[in-house]
């Protein structure tokens, strides 16, 4: 497994600069996906495909390889998300299933007993660190040192967003975590692969990585659509601007773009304009773009989630 960075952060990170309210170059880390990846990856054919995805917790990347992806490129505005993704990918390769779960999960299996071995420094130091890139290792060293090499304190600190952080959600959301067999299959799939991690937002990918941006068979935008109101200047048509921009940047005649993940489709309050079925249809019709909405069970509160696929 070879991990290459594009536009990586060269200077040392300052943990005092972490944005705990939004998404910036230094923001909180999500330890695992908050999406039900298991629920919607079944609607996509990953076999031998080239994938572009938000990096986030690294779970989209691992699950894509599990499903047979040929290459996966991850991007994220948050540099901490990228070095966490690298940490998780190296851990997948080097650790056994039970050790991996213990290393990343904040609680024991019943979610009531504190897992004192989470981000265990000895495992990091002797089994993971030597396989990390120089930048990632140096920055993880800074984070560990800030908490006296106590992985439990680090994992429970402000550096991580631990909302909805319980074992059942993590395992049910991720195909590769559902069993030891699945985990070992994912491990086999990433061996020998080259993974590219780009430190930028989706609006700059075409500028930074222009020559290959149209070669992706599947583009996974995760739940970026929840935050597009804060990205565009024109509030009244930000969804239209978002759809036009990703179509212009990523769409080909053959590929598929998962442009939005919608949590709890029956909720009365919309997180973003794309949650509004009527408004969404109006905008897609205006832009003459066909899309599919795929529905599946959420892993939170027995709700129904969905993805919008162009």
RABEL-V323913 format. One record per backbone hydrogen bond with DSSP energy under -0.5 kcal/mol. NH is the residue of the N-H (numbers start at 1). CO is the residue of the C=O. Records with the same first field share a line. If there is no record, write none. Layout:
BEGIN
NH->CO / CO
END
This chain:
BEGIN
2->193
4->2 / 195
6->197
10->8
15->13
17->14
18->15
19->26
20->18
24->22
28->19
29->159
31->29 / 161
37->35
38->173
39->36
40->36
41->37
43->40
44->41
46->44
48->68
49->46
51->49 / 71
52->218
53->73
54->220
55->75
58->55
62->58
63->59
64->60
65->61
66->62
67->63
68->65
69->64
70->49
71->49
72->194
73->51
74->196
75->53
76->198
79->25 / 77
80->25
81->78
82->78
83->79
84->80
85->81
86->82
87->83
88->84
89->85
90->86
91->87
92->88
93->89
94->90
95->91
100->96
101->97
102->98
103->99
104->100
105->101
108->113
111->108
114->112
115->106
116->114
118->115
119->103
120->117
124->120
125->121
126->122
127->123
128->123 / 124
129->124
131->128
132->129
137->133
138->134
139->135
140->136
141->137
142->138
143->139
144->140
145->141
146->142
147->143 / 144
148->145
149->144
150->144 / 147
151->149
154->150
155->151
156->152
157->154
160->157
161->29
162->160
165->162
166->164
170->166
171->167
172->168
173->169
174->170 / 171
175->173
177->174
178->174 / 175
183->179
184->180
185->181
186->182
187->183
188->184
189->185
190->186
191->187
193->190
195->2 / 193
196->72
197->4
198->74
199->6 / 197
200->76 / 198
204->201
205->202
208->204
209->205
212->209
213->209 / 210
215->212
216->213
217->50
218->50
219->256
220->52
221->219 / 258
224->221
226->223
227->224
228->225
230->227
231->228
232->228
235->233
237->234
238->235
241->237
242->238
243->239
244->240
245->241
246->242
247->243
248->244
249->245
250->246
251->246 / 247
256->217
258->219 / 256
259->257 / 308
260->308
262->306
263->261
265->304
267->264
270->268
275->272
276->273
277->275
280->276
281->277
282->278
283->279
284->280
285->281
286->282
287->283
288->285
289->284
292->309
294->292 / 307
295->293
296->305
298->303
301->299
303->300
305->296 / 303
306->262
307->294
308->260
309->292 / 307
310->257 / 308
END
